[in-house]
Amino acid sequence: MLSTLEDTARLSQAAWDGLRAHYEDGQLLELLVLAGWYRTISYLANGLLLEEEPWGTRFPATAPPRE
């Protein structure tokens, strides 16, 4: 679901229907805003070549295999 949002900046009708079964409209709006802010901050941090914070938790070098 989020990979679709990440790749196309859209959610399919099926994704919306699935989300609406569990979340209120305000929560769905918050999801979109949160995803947008995360992307914006990532563009800025990466584009400006900002150094990582020494206190920050690191992501694994490679993703673990899916089961």
C-alpha positions in Angstrom: 0.0 0.0 0.0 2.6 2.6 1.0 4.9 1.5 -1.8 2.2 2.6 -4.2 1.9 5.9 -2.4 5.7 6.3 -2.5 6.0 5.3 -6.2 3.1 7.1 -7.6 2.0 9.7 -5.0 -1.5 8.1 -5.2 -3.4 5.4 -3.5 -5.7 3.0 -5.4 -9.4 2.9 -4.7 -8.8 -0.6 -3.2 -6.2 0.9 -0.8 -8.6 3.7 0.2 -11.4 1.2 0.8 -9.2 -1.0 2.9 -7.9 2.0 5.0 -11.4 3.4 5.5 -12.5 0.1 7.0 -10.1 0.8 9.9 -9.5 4.5 10.1 -11.5 7.8 10.2 -11.1 10.4 7.5 -9.0 12.6 9.8 -6.6 9.8 10.4 -6.2 9.1 6.7 -5.4 12.8 6.1 -2.8 12.6 8.8 -1.3 9.6 7.1 -0.9 11.5 3.8 0.5 14.5 5.6 3.0 12.4 7.6 4.2 10.6 4.4 4.6 13.9 2.6 6.6 15.5 5.5 8.8 12.4 5.8 9.6 12.6 2.1 10.2 16.4 2.2 12.5 16.0 5.2 14.3 13.1 3.5 14.9 15.2 0.3 16.3 18.1 2.3 18.5 16.0 4.6 19.9 13.9 1.7 20.1 16.9 -0.8 22.0 19.0 1.7 24.3 16.1 2.6 23.5 16.5 6.3 25.5 14.3 8.6 23.6 11.7 10.6 23.1 12.4 14.3 25.5 10.4 16.4 22.6 9.6 18.8 20.2 8.3 16.1 19.3 4.7 15.6 20.5 3.3 12.3 18.6 1.3 9.9 20.0 -2.1 9.0 22.4 -2.2 6.0 20.1 -4.6 4.2 16.5 -5.5 4.8 15.9 -8.8 6.4 14.4 -11.5 4.1 10.6 -11.6 4.1 8.9 -14.7 5.3 
